[in-house]
């Protein structure tokens, strides 16, 4: 492609009003490396949807005001490694669209028997200031400058907004050297080499009992898998137009998995580096929580959803309230922290009662940021950049993990309790890291006592009673007593991560994992654990 520029046609649209089968976007099973090097800038012009079929809009988002049917413009640098095409900009790419931000993942380029060079990329439209992700596909004919790119969305992980979309988008590729291309390629190679070995979940004798319809509605399922004896057994990624052809690169939202992966792990790392950090009172560190009954509330209290501040003690009443909706919608840190600190009154002493509210986790992240800056005497110290990113890099996680959601003001405070994006391989490696004691190459990186509590090790159960008598919550992690359900002779507390809409990641005994990502509002996974238990007993395993 050297020296060629592909022009931007006018308001090009996809012909017809039907979804294309996902096979249209799939590269050959063994893609041939393009004859010409693909390195440079890809530009996608703004376009309107030729097809927009709305399936769900429970929050009644204004389609016109939020321009839901308009695909924003995109500019992303691409580099090539064989047939694999790597975007330089990863995670949500901010722009001017009121609702959408692009995410571009590694794809493939190939030349067909006619000498035509094609580029196919897994992409997503991510909701601005939120965690919903609508996974799509983009296919470009690099040999025909006048042909619009095929763009399509036929799946999502988003409980409240679901749609099909198709468009033909104006496209231009400008070939030029990308200065950091070698580093991008090297990082991608490290990430893929670090992945756990994968096999199809269909090869397991109990495959039909994992993520079955009585647990997760098929139409709501994004993907699922299990790690057994060091192998990651993975499902395909169904869409309404066929299986997603880039399942390993599919963008998964964390929602409240971030309370474990971001807030919980950051807290354990901070406590490891600065013992006693979790017992510090938050008032001196969080502007807004410096009065109104916050004086004796510690970082540990807010991390554990036990600040003593709430309006209703009933499960998730506060979390689903109009006040919390305002908290999620506001884009700047002063607005978020004002609601988190002042909108919920003091009802009991801290540490006495669990009341689930993401605002408490946001307060914890804000306090930990201030503590880190105080300890390092660096005004720019950051929970992600300085505490978490070095761990993720050592684990070889994908570049998606480099872009946590942050507030849109100058302070750019990480959301802490939601807003991560990750791949299935990232999830498996994070779980393995936690299950081996938070160590890498024998070096302990996390506070061992906090991690043991989170994983319900030792004198379990740890944490306050959560949604029911058989549930606990500690250091950003849930736990369920599966012993009676599995038929164990004693309690069997299983730590897990849970996310909005239907995300579960259960850290099973014996360094095993079961996970699924869905958006149908169900959180059932016990039958999957029982199926695993019958072949890989969970009752007597030690952590």
Wavefront OBJ file of the C-alpha trace (Angstrom):
o trace
v 0.000 0.000 0.000
v 3.023 2.271 0.091
v 2.254 5.761 -1.100
v -1.418 5.103 -1.849
v -4.200 7.274 -0.460
v -7.786 6.053 -0.392
v -10.291 8.831 -0.900
v -13.309 9.653 1.215
v -16.492 9.316 -0.848
v -19.553 11.328 0.069
v -22.406 9.977 2.199
v -21.923 6.375 1.182
v -24.349 3.844 2.641
v -24.542 0.094 2.766
v -26.993 -1.276 0.258
v -30.043 -3.092 1.572
v -31.461 -3.200 5.055
v -30.348 -6.589 6.338
v -27.440 -7.670 8.480
v -24.549 -9.289 6.702
v -23.515 -12.727 7.993
v -20.443 -12.482 10.190
v -18.684 -14.782 7.720
v -18.555 -11.778 5.376
v -16.070 -10.139 7.756
v -14.083 -13.273 8.622
v -10.563 -13.630 7.225
v -9.548 -16.902 5.560
v -8.651 -19.705 7.955
v -5.039 -19.206 6.937
v -4.842 -15.598 5.762
v -2.095 -14.830 3.287
v 0.131 -11.910 4.122
v -0.671 -8.933 1.882
v 1.866 -8.244 -0.837
v 2.139 -4.588 0.217
v 2.991 -3.391 3.702
v 0.048 -1.945 5.646
v 1.335 0.744 7.955
v -0.154 4.189 8.326
v -3.318 6.054 9.248
v -6.840 4.748 8.772
v -9.588 7.359 8.679
v -13.269 6.567 8.810
v -15.650 9.395 8.009
v -18.811 10.050 9.996
v -21.803 8.217 8.609
v -25.435 7.457 9.250
v -26.834 3.984 9.731
v -28.596 2.408 6.772
v -30.011 -0.114 9.228
v -30.791 0.617 12.877
v -33.020 -1.985 14.478
v -33.633 -1.189 18.153
v -34.206 -4.201 20.419
v -34.078 -2.578 23.869
v -33.877 0.954 25.259
v -35.040 0.622 28.856
v -33.453 3.938 29.931
v -35.257 5.716 27.089
v -32.123 7.271 25.690
v -33.073 10.003 23.222
v -32.052 8.539 19.861
v -31.971 11.923 18.124
v -30.308 13.999 20.827
v -27.668 11.350 21.488
v -27.219 10.644 17.760
v -27.423 6.910 18.320
v -27.740 6.238 14.598
v -24.687 8.299 13.655
v -21.313 6.589 13.589
v -18.574 9.019 14.602
v -15.456 9.696 12.589
v -12.344 7.728 13.471
v -8.632 8.084 12.959
v -6.336 5.291 14.097
v -2.771 4.320 13.239
v -2.196 0.748 12.087
v 0.930 -1.413 11.984
v 1.412 -4.855 10.466
v 2.860 -8.087 11.797
v 2.452 -10.707 9.095
v -1.257 -10.790 8.325
v -2.102 -9.401 11.768
v -3.005 -5.694 11.821
v -2.539 -3.835 15.092
v -4.148 -0.534 16.080
v -1.817 1.798 17.947
v -4.609 3.588 19.827
v -6.340 1.143 22.172
v -9.302 1.434 24.478
v -12.032 4.074 24.018
v -10.953 6.808 21.600
v -12.496 10.087 22.681
v -14.134 12.354 20.150
v -16.948 14.860 19.860
v -19.866 12.471 19.486
v -22.372 12.881 22.353
v -22.714 9.139 22.954
v -20.197 6.931 21.116
v -16.460 6.321 21.323
v -14.650 3.863 19.071
v -12.608 0.898 20.292
v -10.433 -0.830 17.675
v -8.890 -4.254 18.244
v -6.273 -6.282 16.312
v -7.566 -7.714 13.050
v -6.342 -9.304 9.842
v -5.397 -8.281 6.300
v -5.075 -10.609 3.334
v -5.065 -10.703 -0.443
v -7.573 -12.887 -2.254
v -7.072 -14.925 -5.409
v -7.898 -11.870 -7.512
v -5.184 -9.816 -5.877
v -7.640 -7.681 -3.886
v -6.340 -6.691 -0.453
v -8.839 -6.759 2.380
v -8.679 -5.473 5.934
v -11.048 -6.762 8.639
v -11.047 -5.278 12.126
v -13.008 -6.134 15.261
v -14.337 -2.833 16.548
v -16.842 -1.575 19.080
v -18.872 1.477 19.892
v -18.483 2.137 23.610
v -20.907 4.379 25.448
v -19.275 7.621 26.515
v -18.823 7.951 30.307
v -20.158 4.424 30.821
v -19.247 0.773 30.318
v -21.755 -0.531 27.746
v -20.050 -1.948 24.681
v -21.598 -2.719 21.289
v -19.297 -5.049 19.413
v -19.001 -4.653 15.676
v -16.973 -5.475 12.590
v -15.334 -3.329 9.944
v -14.240 -4.615 6.512
v -12.333 -2.480 4.012
v -11.297 -3.078 0.414
v -7.847 -1.496 0.372
v -7.542 -2.074 -3.388
v -10.561 0.087 -4.275
v -10.329 3.662 -2.946
v -13.949 4.411 -3.836
v -15.613 1.487 -2.087
v -17.201 2.255 1.305
v -16.197 0.220 4.312
v -18.730 -2.298 5.577
v -19.577 -1.613 9.217
v -21.934 -3.674 11.320
v -23.029 -4.219 14.929
v -25.021 -7.337 15.828
v -24.099 -7.964 19.471
v -23.431 -6.155 22.715
v -22.964 -6.466 26.433
v -25.436 -3.821 27.532
v -28.590 -4.617 29.488
v -30.423 -1.389 28.709
v -29.545 -0.570 25.079
v -29.479 -3.207 22.346
v -29.664 -2.789 18.586
v -28.481 -3.960 15.191
v -26.690 -1.433 13.014
v -25.262 -1.491 9.527
v -23.633 1.241 7.450
v -21.320 1.900 4.558
v -18.711 4.369 5.775
v -16.319 6.613 3.870
v -12.758 5.437 4.336
v -9.210 6.552 3.611
v -5.902 4.871 4.312
v -2.719 6.928 4.180
v 0.458 4.886 4.092
v 3.258 6.297 6.218
v 5.801 5.062 8.775
v 4.441 4.751 12.327
v 7.292 5.711 14.698
v 6.476 3.268 17.512
v 5.552 0.344 15.268
v 8.248 -2.036 16.625
v 7.118 -1.442 20.215
v 3.463 -2.042 19.297
v 4.333 -5.311 17.561
v 6.564 -6.461 20.425
v 3.851 -5.740 23.005
v 1.299 -7.708 20.986
v 3.649 -10.671 20.716
v 4.236 -10.630 24.487
v 0.511 -10.477 25.169
v -0.322 -13.441 22.941
v 2.599 -15.476 24.293
v 1.379 -14.906 27.863
v -2.136 -16.219 27.227
v -3.130 -19.463 28.882
v -3.452 -22.379 26.441
v -6.975 -22.366 24.974
v -9.254 -25.171 23.825
v -12.908 -25.098 22.742
v -15.231 -25.505 25.697
v -17.160 -27.973 23.524
v -14.387 -30.526 24.129
v -15.401 -30.862 27.798
v -17.758 -33.744 28.638
v -20.043 -31.396 30.578
v -19.948 -28.533 28.071
v -23.717 -28.444 27.600
v -24.173 -27.708 31.302
v -21.995 -24.583 31.333
v -23.875 -21.299 30.870
v -26.984 -23.326 30.042
v -30.292 -21.671 29.205
v -31.646 -22.133 32.739
v -28.755 -19.979 33.987
v -28.133 -17.505 31.170
v -30.666 -16.795 28.407
v -28.996 -17.670 25.106
v -29.919 -14.339 23.563
v -28.165 -12.510 26.390
v -24.915 -14.482 26.312
v -21.718 -12.816 25.075
v -19.170 -15.520 25.930
v -18.165 -17.950 28.664
v -15.355 -20.242 29.688
v -13.590 -22.195 32.402
v -9.969 -22.685 33.423
v -9.150 -26.244 34.454
v -5.637 -27.462 35.252
v -4.061 -24.516 33.471
v -6.069 -24.736 30.233
v -8.645 -22.097 29.315
v -11.696 -23.730 27.736
v -13.525 -21.037 25.784
v -16.850 -20.683 24.007
v -17.467 -19.006 20.703
v -18.982 -15.512 20.719
v -22.523 -15.631 19.311
v -24.109 -12.636 17.610
v -27.447 -12.120 15.884
v -25.650 -12.553 12.547
v -23.492 -15.561 13.330
v -20.371 -16.284 15.410
v -18.037 -13.339 15.961
v -14.922 -14.084 13.871
v -12.480 -12.411 16.302
v -13.642 -13.968 19.562
v -10.213 -13.789 21.221
v -10.173 -10.019 20.651
v -13.803 -9.377 21.626
v -14.090 -6.362 23.939
v -15.626 -7.344 27.276
v -16.809 -4.647 29.683
v -15.983 -5.081 33.341
v -18.876 -3.227 34.955
v -18.428 -4.093 38.660
v -15.704 -6.634 38.015
v -13.656 -3.441 38.330
v -14.521 -3.302 42.046
v -12.351 -6.404 42.343
v -9.822 -5.983 39.524
v -9.237 -2.236 39.917
v -10.294 -1.039 43.380
v -9.605 -4.309 45.195
v -6.231 -5.050 43.640
v -5.145 -1.397 43.894
v -6.033 -1.441 47.603
v -4.014 -4.621 48.159
v -1.057 -3.142 46.308
v -1.270 0.153 48.227
v -1.445 -1.686 51.563
v 1.543 -3.819 50.540
v 3.594 -0.712 49.777
v 2.310 1.454 52.628
v 1.077 -0.707 55.518
v -1.859 0.805 57.345
v -3.139 2.710 54.304
v -6.522 0.978 54.462
v -7.071 2.100 58.045
v -6.554 5.760 57.281
v -9.601 7.964 57.606
v -10.796 9.267 54.292
v -11.853 12.770 55.413
v -8.381 14.347 55.090
v -8.001 12.871 51.593
v -11.404 13.342 49.962
v -12.830 16.793 49.512
v -16.576 16.417 49.991
v -16.301 13.613 52.552
v -14.763 15.927 55.159
v -17.977 16.494 57.112
v -21.500 15.108 57.614
v -20.449 12.045 59.595
v -17.428 10.911 57.581
v -14.798 11.642 60.235
v -14.386 8.030 61.461
v -14.836 6.303 58.082
v -11.710 4.573 56.770
v -10.633 3.513 53.301
v -11.365 -0.081 54.305
v -14.934 0.857 55.231
v -15.771 2.352 51.824
v -13.928 -0.415 49.978
v -16.178 -2.897 51.785
v -19.448 -0.986 51.182
v -19.711 -0.386 54.918
v -19.404 3.382 55.233
v -22.559 3.639 57.349
v -23.970 6.101 54.809
v -27.083 5.083 52.906
v -30.702 6.061 52.363
v -32.112 2.533 52.243
v -30.660 -0.607 53.780
v -32.533 -2.801 51.287
v -30.316 -4.488 48.715
v -29.529 -2.271 45.693
v -32.308 0.240 46.413
v -29.715 3.000 46.745
v -27.719 1.667 43.790
v -30.788 1.790 41.538
v -32.009 5.167 42.764
v -32.380 8.344 40.701
v -29.592 9.855 42.795
v -27.148 7.175 41.759
v -28.239 7.559 38.142
v -27.132 11.193 38.405
v -23.831 9.996 39.856
v -23.223 7.737 36.867
v -24.248 10.386 34.319
v -22.188 13.315 35.587
v -18.829 13.417 33.780
v -16.544 15.405 36.095
v -14.945 14.449 39.393
v -16.394 17.311 41.504
v -19.899 16.302 40.417
v -19.380 12.613 41.144
v -17.724 13.055 44.527
v -20.373 15.565 45.643
v -23.116 12.990 45.107
v -21.090 10.099 46.545
v -20.249 11.993 49.738
v -23.350 14.074 50.401
v -26.402 12.414 48.869
v -26.611 9.560 51.377
v -27.011 10.234 55.090
v -25.226 8.594 57.975
v -27.455 5.819 59.337
v -25.114 3.643 61.407
v -21.509 3.346 62.493
v -19.014 2.396 59.778
v -18.158 -1.267 59.508
v -21.537 -2.445 60.799
v -23.689 -2.936 57.709
v -23.116 -3.737 54.035
v -25.060 -1.512 51.632
v -24.109 -1.878 47.988
v -23.416 1.433 46.294
v -20.816 2.145 43.615
v -20.345 5.614 45.056
v -18.505 4.088 48.023
v -16.011 2.398 45.685
v -15.511 5.695 43.869
v -14.736 7.336 47.210
v -12.262 4.549 47.966
v -10.479 5.136 44.655
v -10.350 8.882 45.265
v -8.926 8.385 48.753
v -6.337 5.871 47.569
v -5.227 8.274 44.836
v -4.679 11.013 47.430
v -2.802 8.643 49.764
v -0.540 7.526 46.930
v 0.219 11.127 46.006
v 0.957 11.966 49.630
v 3.288 9.006 50.093
v 5.150 9.619 46.851
v 5.000 13.384 47.121
v 3.933 13.424 43.476
v 0.859 15.423 42.526
v 0.414 13.359 39.368
v 0.679 9.892 40.970
v -2.078 7.650 39.646
v -3.623 4.377 40.825
v -3.585 2.840 37.375
v -0.327 4.196 35.999
v 1.752 3.677 39.133
v 0.123 0.729 40.920
v -1.794 -1.427 38.463
v -0.212 -0.936 35.034
v 3.177 -2.336 36.127
v 1.402 -5.506 37.318
v -0.632 -5.799 34.127
v 2.510 -5.386 32.058
v 4.304 -8.137 33.975
v 1.293 -10.393 33.414
v 1.304 -9.562 29.697
v -2.266 -8.299 29.620
v -3.752 -6.723 26.508
v -3.497 -3.033 25.730
v -7.218 -2.723 26.534
v -6.240 -2.803 30.196
v -4.208 0.370 29.703
v -7.350 2.498 29.309
v -9.626 2.500 32.374
v -12.571 4.873 32.281
v -11.839 8.228 33.921
v -13.710 11.431 34.614
v -13.720 13.876 31.716
v -12.340 16.827 33.630
v -8.678 17.715 34.141
v -8.337 15.532 37.242
v -9.136 12.357 35.205
v -9.914 10.273 38.286
v -10.377 6.562 37.463
v -13.906 5.300 38.031
v -12.461 2.475 40.181
v -15.751 0.591 40.558
v -16.572 0.137 36.857
v -15.255 1.166 33.456
v -12.587 -1.382 32.494
v -12.393 -3.203 29.156
v -10.644 -6.539 28.805
v -10.408 -9.734 26.766
v -11.194 -13.258 27.923
v -7.456 -13.982 28.103
v -6.956 -10.972 30.391
v -9.594 -12.291 32.763
v -7.996 -15.724 32.952
v -4.557 -14.320 33.715
v -5.840 -11.932 36.377
v -7.650 -14.796 38.102
v -4.536 -16.981 37.983
v -2.442 -14.136 39.444
v -4.820 -13.771 42.387
v -5.115 -17.510 42.955
v -1.351 -17.950 43.202
v -1.202 -15.383 45.983
v -0.682 -12.208 43.952
v 2.823 -13.239 42.989
v 4.804 -12.930 39.765
v 8.022 -14.924 39.462
v 7.861 -15.575 43.196
v 7.553 -11.901 44.167
v 4.520 -10.987 46.268
v 2.964 -7.784 44.938
v -0.196 -7.605 47.055
v -0.928 -7.504 50.766
v -1.296 -11.200 51.688
v -3.855 -10.687 54.459
v -6.185 -8.590 52.304
v -5.924 -11.067 49.434
v -6.593 -14.028 51.730
v -9.715 -12.288 53.039
v -10.927 -11.518 49.534
v -10.416 -15.153 48.486
v -12.071 -16.481 51.675
v -8.949 -18.309 52.786
v -8.162 -19.226 56.351
v -10.879 -18.610 58.928
v -13.720 -17.943 56.474
v -16.167 -16.372 56.000
v -14.646 -12.935 55.716
v -16.731 -9.808 55.254
v -20.164 -8.610 56.237
v -23.359 -10.369 55.287
v -24.238 -9.144 51.813
v -27.415 -9.858 49.854
v -28.263 -13.006 51.854
v -26.946 -15.179 54.682
v -24.856 -17.255 52.278
v -23.127 -14.248 50.691
v -20.272 -12.038 51.876
v -18.380 -9.049 50.484
v -14.747 -8.282 51.286
v -12.120 -6.056 49.673
v -14.129 -5.675 46.471
v -14.894 -9.398 46.068
v -18.120 -11.297 46.656
v -18.282 -14.782 48.151
v -20.965 -17.474 48.085
v -21.198 -20.481 50.366
v -21.621 -23.192 47.751
v -21.082 -26.031 50.190
v -24.752 -26.981 50.709
v -25.520 -26.670 46.982
v -22.557 -28.826 45.973
v -23.228 -31.375 48.697
v -20.001 -30.710 50.587
v -19.626 -31.916 54.174
v -18.651 -28.390 55.244
v -19.029 -24.812 54.102
v -17.335 -24.020 50.782
v -16.989 -20.268 50.363
v -16.233 -19.405 46.732
v -14.925 -15.899 45.957
v -16.267 -14.252 42.851
v -16.485 -11.086 40.844
v -19.907 -9.901 39.714
v -20.918 -7.237 37.209
v -24.031 -5.390 36.093
v -26.347 -7.147 33.681
v -25.038 -10.666 34.212
v -21.252 -10.928 34.591
v -19.803 -13.677 36.787
v -16.235 -14.805 37.387
v -15.991 -17.435 40.131
v -12.510 -18.218 41.450
v -12.986 -21.914 42.131
v -10.843 -24.055 44.453
v -7.798 -25.668 42.903
v -6.913 -22.533 40.905
v -9.872 -23.074 38.613
v -12.169 -20.465 37.137
v -15.677 -20.303 35.763
v -16.884 -17.152 34.009
v -19.609 -15.852 31.771
v -20.483 -12.463 30.326
v -24.127 -11.708 29.592
v -26.618 -8.853 29.741
v -29.973 -10.462 30.501
v -30.014 -9.508 34.164
v -29.486 -13.015 35.551
v -26.639 -13.981 37.893
v -27.135 -17.739 38.156
v -24.011 -19.869 37.854
v -24.327 -22.565 40.499
v -25.286 -25.273 37.995
v -22.085 -24.587 36.053
v -20.050 -24.940 39.253
v -21.832 -28.209 40.024
v -21.051 -29.555 36.550
v -17.374 -28.741 37.042
v -17.484 -30.211 40.561
v -18.644 -33.615 39.292
v -15.480 -33.951 37.202
v -13.116 -31.759 39.236
v -14.238 -31.969 42.898
v -14.399 -28.598 44.620
v -15.349 -29.517 48.192
v -12.032 -30.733 49.505
v -9.641 -28.605 47.450
v -7.401 -26.210 49.328
v -6.808 -22.763 47.927
l 1 2 3 4 5 6 7 8 9 10 11 12 13 14 15 16 17 18 19 20 21 22 23 24 25 26 27 28 29 30 31 32 33 34 35 36 37 38 39 40 41 42 43 44 45 46 47 48 49 50 51 52 53 54 55 56 57 58 59 60 61 62 63 64 65 66 67 68 69 70 71 72 73 74 75 76 77 78 79 80 81 82 83 84 85 86 87 88 89 90 91 92 93 94 95 96 97 98 99 100 101 102 103 104 105 106 107 108 109 110 111 112 113 114 115 116 117 118 119 120 121 122 123 124 125 126 127 128 129 130 131 132 133 134 135 136 137 138 139 140 141 142 143 144 145 146 147 148 149 150 151 152 153 154 155 156 157 158 159 160 161 162 163 164 165 166 167 168 169 170 171 172 173 174 175 176 177 178 179 180 181 182 183 184 185 186 187 188 189 190 191 192 193 194 195 196 197 198 199 200 201 202 203 204 205 206 207 208 209 210 211 212 213 214 215 216 217 218 219 220 221 222 223 224 225 226 227 228 229 230 231 232 233 234 235 236 237 238 239 240 241 242 243 244 245 246 247 248 249 250 251 252 253 254 255 256 257 258 259 260 261 262 263 264 265 266 267 268 269 270 271 272 273 274 275 276 277 278 279 280 281 282 283 284 285 286 287 288 289 290 291 292 293 294 295 296 297 298 299 300 301 302 303 304 305 306 307 308 309 310 311 312 313 314 315 316 317 318 319 320 321 322 323 324 325 326 327 328 329 330 331 332 333 334 335 336 337 338 339 340 341 342 343 344 345 346 347 348 349 350 351 352 353 354 355 356 357 358 359 360 361 362 363 364 365 366 367 368 369 370 371 372 373 374 375 376 377 378 379 380 381 382 383 384 385 386 387 388 389 390 391 392 393 394 395 396 397 398 399 400 401 402 403 404 405 406 407 408 409 410 411 412 413 414 415 416 417 418 419 420 421 422 423 424 425 426 427 428 429 430 431 432 433 434 435 436 437 438 439 440 441 442 443 444 445 446 447 448 449 450 451 452 453 454 455 456 457 458 459 460 461 462 463 464 465 466 467 468 469 470 471 472 473 474 475 476 477 478 479 480 481 482 483 484 485 486 487 488 489 490 491 492 493 494 495 496 497 498 499 500 501 502 503 504 505 506 507 508 509 510 511 512 513 514 515 516 517 518 519 520 521 522 523 524 525 526 527 528 529 530 531 532 533 534 535 536 537 538 539 540 541 542 543
